[in-house]
């Protein structure tokens, strides 16, 4: 009779083989995790030490600006010591937006009194021009819009940018000097005490703007009171209209000279540049890390599913093998019995022909 040793061994070890298969799947998942962990570490965003340095420069520039113009920034946010993820950079973006708005508000507040005074004077002059034009049946003249020239650049521990050149400082001082002299001439020619007071206050404000410029640069101011009169249609131009035009030009030049090229502007620009660069790197790093973990989850799912299916197949195959072995064993017993009967037949005696049993004596 055949022994079927390996078949019975397989049947006995089928549970152990199934468990071993599942453990192999889990082990493969662990190896995948180790591999992807190293890859994630290599892809992780490394915080740039330049970011907090640029933000510290911005904070210093804001402090210098507040002390120089005596205008406080409301709600200025505080910065973190490190920015390492997208959420941190989103908060930084909001902080930089708030600071930009505060700087713009400070510039507006700095020139508000000056602009209000000039607008008051110009409105009175234009009203007087309208009356004169009405008397000569001419249409109301409109003061031409003045485009503000773009200036560049500043000096250490000052309100203005460190890249502000000597020529820029000279030009701005010339603008302030011309404006002050112009307002002084108008003040001396004014007859209304109220107008005199407004002109005097406006001239003093311009002098205050001039004091905000770097004081250590010695320049030879070239005061030029001449101004180009824009081309207009042939008509009679009254002196009041000319003065209003000159006031508009001076207002534009003074506003541009005092509100451009601040050190806070430069610091904010540099902070925004480093924020844009580093936030893009951080987003790309997090995107790559999410891709790695997504691929890891798919690979682990496939490994475990394959191990489970293989273990189940082994269990089923073991059951089939056991059934076959049992059938083979039973068939061998029947065959052996048949062979014995065939080789050594036994005479059949009916029951009624058997001799009676004799009782045993006690």
C-alpha positions in Angstrom: 0.0 0.0 0.0 1.3 3.4 -0.9 2.1 5.7 2.0 1.5 9.2 0.4 4.1 10.7 2.8 4.4 14.1 1.2 0.7 14.4 0.7 -0.1 13.8 4.3 2.8 16.2 5.3 1.3 18.9 3.1 -2.2 18.4 4.7 -0.7 18.6 8.2 1.3 21.7 7.4 -1.3 23.6 5.4 -2.3 26.0 8.2 1.3 26.8 8.9 2.0 27.4 5.2 -1.1 29.7 5.0 0.0 31.7 8.1 3.6 31.9 6.7 2.2 33.2 3.4 0.3 36.0 5.2 3.4 36.9 7.2 5.4 37.1 4.0 2.9 39.6 2.7 3.1 41.7 5.9 6.9 41.5 5.7 6.9 42.7 2.2 4.7 45.6 3.3 7.1 46.5 6.0 10.0 46.5 3.5 8.0 48.8 1.3 7.3 51.1 4.3 11.0 51.3 5.1 11.9 52.1 1.5 9.2 54.8 1.1 10.1 56.3 4.5 13.6 56.9 3.3 12.3 58.4 0.1 9.9 60.7 2.0 12.8 61.9 4.2 14.7 62.8 1.1 11.7 64.6 -0.4 10.8 66.5 2.8 11.0 70.3 2.7 13.9 71.7 4.5 13.1 75.1 6.1 15.3 78.0 4.7 17.0 80.0 7.4 16.9 83.0 5.0 13.1 83.3 5.6 13.2 84.4 9.3 16.2 86.7 8.5 14.2 88.5 5.8 11.2 88.8 8.2 13.4 90.1 10.9 14.7 92.8 8.5 11.1 93.6 7.7 10.2 94.0 11.4 13.2 96.3 11.9 12.2 98.4 8.9 8.7 98.7 10.2 10.0 99.8 13.6 12.3 102.4 12.0 9.4 103.7 9.9 7.1 104.1 12.9 9.7 106.0 14.8 10.5 108.2 11.9 6.9 109.3 10.9 5.3 108.8 14.3 2.5 106.7 12.8 1.8 103.4 14.3 0.9 100.2 12.4 -2.3 98.7 13.7 -2.6 94.9 13.8 1.0 94.2 12.6 1.3 90.4 12.9 4.2 88.6 14.6 6.4 86.1 12.7 7.2 82.5 13.5 10.8 81.4 14.0 10.4 78.7 11.3 8.1 78.0 8.4 8.1 74.3 7.5 4.7 73.5 5.8 2.0 74.9 3.6 -0.1 76.1 6.5 2.7 78.2 7.9 3.3 79.8 4.5 -0.4 80.5 4.1 -0.3 82.4 7.4 2.8 84.2 6.3 1.1 85.3 3.1 -1.8 86.8 5.1 0.7 88.5 7.4 2.6 90.1 4.4 -0.7 91.2 2.9 -1.6 92.9 6.2 1.8 94.6 6.4 1.5 95.9 2.8 -1.9 97.4 3.6 -0.5 99.0 6.8 2.4 100.6 4.8 0.0 102.0 2.3 -2.2 103.4 5.0 0.8 105.0 6.7 1.7 106.7 3.4 -1.8 108.0 3.0 -2.0 109.3 6.6 1.4 110.9 6.2 0.3 113.0 3.2 -3.3 113.4 4.1 -3.1 116.9 5.7 -0.9 118.1 2.9 -3.2 116.7 0.2 -6.3 118.1 1.9 -4.7 121.6 2.2 -3.6 121.6 -1.4 -7.0 120.3 -2.6 -8.7 123.0 -0.6 -6.6 125.7 -2.2 -7.0 124.3 -5.7 -10.7 124.0 -5.3 -10.9 127.7 -4.3 -8.7 128.7 -7.3 -10.8 126.6 -9.7 -14.0 128.1 -8.3 -12.6 131.5 -8.9 -11.5 130.5 -12.5 -15.1 129.3 -13.1 -16.4 132.6 -12.1 -14.0 134.5 -14.4 -14.7 132.1 -17.3 -18.5 132.6 -16.8 -18.0 136.3 -17.0 -16.3 136.0 -20.4 -18.6 133.2 -21.6 -15.9 130.5 -21.7 -16.3 126.9 -20.7 -15.0 125.9 -17.3 -11.3 124.9 -17.6 -10.3 121.5 -16.2 -7.0 121.2 -14.5 -5.0 118.6 -16.4 -4.2 115.3 -14.7 -0.6 115.0 -13.8 1.2 111.7 -14.1 3.5 111.0 -11.2 7.0 110.3 -12.2 8.4 106.9 -11.1 11.4 107.2 -8.9 13.6 104.4 -7.7 15.4 103.7 -4.4 17.2 104.4 0.0 19.9 104.9 3.2 20.6 103.1 6.4 18.5 103.7 9.5 16.3 106.1 7.5 12.8 106.1 6.3 13.8 105.5 2.7 15.3 102.6 0.9 19.1 101.9 1.2 19.4 101.9 -2.6 18.3 105.6 -2.8 21.1 107.4 -4.7 22.5 110.8 -4.1 20.9 112.1 -7.2 17.5 110.9 -6.1 17.9 112.6 -2.7 19.0 115.9 -4.5 16.0 115.7 -6.8 13.5 115.2 -3.9 15.0 118.0 -1.9 14.7 120.2 -4.9 11.0 119.3 -5.2 10.4 120.1 -1.6 12.4 123.3 -1.8 10.5 124.4 -4.9 7.2 123.6 -3.3 8.0 125.4 0.0 9.1 128.5 -1.9 6.0 128.4 -4.1 3.7 128.1 -1.1 5.5 131.0 0.6 5.0 133.2 -2.5 1.3 132.3 -2.5 1.1 133.1 1.2 2.6 136.5 0.8 0.2 137.3 -2.1 -2.9 136.0 -0.4 -5.3 138.6 1.2 -7.7 136.3 3.0 -6.4 135.4 6.5 -7.8 131.9 6.2 -6.0 131.3 2.9 -2.8 132.6 4.4 -3.1 130.1 7.3 -3.8 127.2 5.0 -0.8 128.1 2.7 1.5 128.6 5.7 0.4 125.2 7.2 1.0 123.5 3.8 4.5 125.0 3.4 5.3 123.8 6.9 4.1 120.3 6.1 6.4 120.2 3.0 9.3 121.3 5.1 8.5 118.4 7.5 8.6 116.0 4.6 12.0 117.4 3.6 13.3 116.7 7.1 12.5 113.0 6.6 15.1 112.7 3.9 18.7 111.5 4.8 20.4 114.6 6.4 24.0 113.5 6.0 24.1 114.0 2.2 25.3 117.5 1.4 23.8 118.8 -1.9 23.7 122.0 -3.8 20.0 122.5 -4.4 19.1 123.8 -7.7 15.8 125.5 -7.1 14.0 125.9 -10.4 10.6 127.6 -10.1 9.7 127.2 -13.7 7.2 124.6 -14.6 5.9 123.4 -17.9 2.4 124.5 -18.7 0.5 121.7 -20.5 -0.8 122.5 -23.9 -4.4 123.7 -23.9 -6.8 125.0 -26.5 -6.3 128.6 -27.4 -8.1 130.6 -24.8 -7.4 133.0 -22.1 -5.7 131.3 -19.2 -6.1 133.2 -15.9 -3.3 133.4 -13.3 -5.5 131.4 -10.9 -5.8 128.6 -13.3 -2.0 128.6 -13.8 -1.5 128.5 -10.1 -4.0 125.6 -9.8 -2.1 123.6 -12.5 1.2 124.3 -10.7 -0.3 123.2 -7.4 -1.4 119.9 -8.9 2.0 119.2 -10.3 3.7 120.1 -7.1 1.3 118.0 -5.1 2.0 115.0 -7.3 5.8 115.5 -7.1 5.7 116.0 -3.3 3.6 112.9 -2.7 5.8 110.8 -4.9 9.0 112.1 -3.3 7.8 111.4 0.3 6.0 108.1 -0.2 8.2 106.2 -2.6 11.3 104.0 -2.0 10.8 103.4 1.7 13.1 100.9 3.5 9.9 99.1 4.5 8.9 98.7 0.9 12.3 97.1 0.1 12.1 94.8 3.1 8.5 93.8 2.2 9.5 93.1 -1.4 12.5 90.9 -0.3 10.3 89.0 2.2 7.6 88.5 -0.5 10.2 87.2 -3.0 11.6 84.6 -0.5 8.0 83.7 0.5 7.1 83.0 -3.1 10.2 80.9 -3.7 10.0 78.8 -0.5 6.3 78.3 -0.6 6.5 76.9 -4.1 9.3 74.5 -2.9 7.2 73.4 0.1 4.1 72.8 -2.0 6.1 70.7 -4.5 7.7 68.7 -1.6 4.3 67.9 0.0 2.9 66.9 -3.4 5.7 64.5 -4.0 5.3 63.0 -0.5 1.6 62.5 -1.0 2.3 60.7 -4.2 4.8 58.4 -2.5 2.4 57.5 0.3 -0.4 56.9 -2.2 1.8 54.5 -4.2 2.8 52.8 -0.9 -0.9 52.3 0.0 -1.6 50.7 -3.4 1.5 48.4 -3.1 0.7 47.3 0.4 -2.9 46.6 -0.5 -1.7 44.5 -3.5 0.8 42.6 -1.3 -1.6 41.7 1.5 -4.4 40.8 -0.9 -2.1 38.5 -2.9 -0.9 36.8 0.4 -4.4 36.3 1.6 -5.6 34.8 -1.7 -2.5 32.5 -1.8 -3.1 31.4 1.8 -6.8 30.7 1.0 -5.7 28.7 -2.1 -3.3 26.6 0.0 -6.1 25.8 2.5 -8.4 24.8 -0.3 -5.7 22.7 -1.9 -4.9 21.0 1.4 -8.6 20.1 1.9 -8.7 18.6 -1.7 -5.5 16.7 -1.1 -6.9 15.3 2.2 -10.1 14.2 0.5 -8.1 12.5 -2.2 -5.8 10.8 0.3 -8.8 9.5 2.3 -10.4 8.2 -0.8 -7.2 6.5 -1.8 -6.8 5.0 1.7 -10.4 3.6 1.8 -10.0 2.2 -1.7 -6.8 0.4 -0.6 -8.6 -1.2 2.3 -11.4 -2.5 0.2 -9.0 -3.8 -2.4 -7.0 -5.6 0.2 -10.1 -7.2 1.7 -11.3 -8.3 -1.8 -7.9 -9.9 -2.4 -8.0 -11.9 0.8 -11.5 -13.2 0.1 -10.5 -14.1 -3.4 -7.3 -15.9 -2.5 -8.8 -17.7 0.6 -12.5 -18.3 0.1 -14.7 -19.3 3.0 -17.4 -21.9 2.7 -20.8 -20.5 3.2 -23.0 -22.4 5.7 -26.6 -21.4 6.2 -27.7 -20.6 9.7 -30.2 -23.4 9.9 -27.4 -26.0 9.2 -25.1 -24.8 12.0 -24.8 -27.3 14.9 -26.6 -26.3 18.1 -24.6 -24.8 20.8 -24.1 -26.9 23.9 -24.3 -25.2 27.2 -21.2 -25.1 29.2 -21.1 -27.1 32.3 -20.5 -25.2 35.5 
